């Protein structure tokens, strides 16, 4: 929780036999997920130091359009973006976008 903004799931469970949460949210289209990530990273840029902006910019450049990016390069860039985003409260949407993209790659 950050101020009046809540990031993440809100779950209420009743009974004894709860197994987990099934998530079917976020863009199914990888290109839509990348566009969402780029928008979130651009919003984050103004809230991080210059060194971290450089990491974000280099990572976005490495990702490019995402269609021809080799998987190891994509994963490394996404980890770098997530690392920078995790250092600031406003980075939660970026971390979530990275998680969705990585989930779609790994599935």
N, C-alpha and C positions, 0 to 999 in steps of 0.2 A: 504494500500500500504506500502510495506516495501522495501526501497531502489529501486532497479529495478525490484523487483518481485511483481506481483499483485496476491492477494488471493481473490477469490470470483467471483461473476458474473459481466459480462460486458453486459449491456442491453441498447439497443436503441429502443425507442418506437415512433411510428408515429400514429397520429389520436387521437380521443377522447375517444374511448371505450375500453381502455386497462383494463383488469381485474387483471391479475397477471402473474406469471411465472410458467410454468409447468416444473418440473425437473424430468428427467428420466436418471440420471447419477449415477455413482458409482456402486459398485458390487451388483448384485441382490442376490448373494450367500452369506449368513451370514458368512460362513467360510472364504470366500475371503475378506469380510469386516474386520473380526478379524485379518487376516494375514496382511492386509494393516495397521491396527491400530498398531499392534505389531511392524512392521517395522518403522512406524512414531515415536512411543514412543522410540524405541531404538536409533533413530537418535537424539531425543530430550534429552536423558539422559545426554549427555556430556555438555549440555548448561544450566543445572539447578543445584542449590546447593545440597549438599549431603542429606539434609533432604527431599527435593523434589524427589530426585532419589529414596529414600526409599519408599515414597508414591507411585511412579510409579511402583516400583518392587512389592510391596505388592498388588497393584491393578491388575497387570498382573497375579500374582500368583492366586488371587481370581477368575479371569476370567477363567484361565486354557485354555482348548480347546474350551470353550464356549458352548459345546453341553449339558453338564450336570449341568451347572451353574444355580442355582435358579434365576429367574428374579429380585428379590430385591437385591441380591448380585451383579448381573451383572450391574444393574442400579447404585448402590452405587459406584462400582469400576469405571464405566465410568464417573460418576460425579467427582470423585477424580482425575482421569486422566485429564479430561477437565479443572478442576480448576487449576491444576499445569500448564498445557499447556497455559492457557489464560494469565499467568503472564509473558510470554516471547514472543517476536515477532516471533521467530522460531516455536512457538507452533501452529500456524494457521492450518497446515495440520493435526495435531493431533485432534484439536477441530472439524475440518470438518469430520474426520473419526468417531469420537464419535457421531456427529450429524447423520451421515448416519446410524450407527448401531442403535441408539435410534429410528430413523424414521422407520427402518425395524421392530423393536420390537413392536412399537406402532401401526403399520398398520395391 
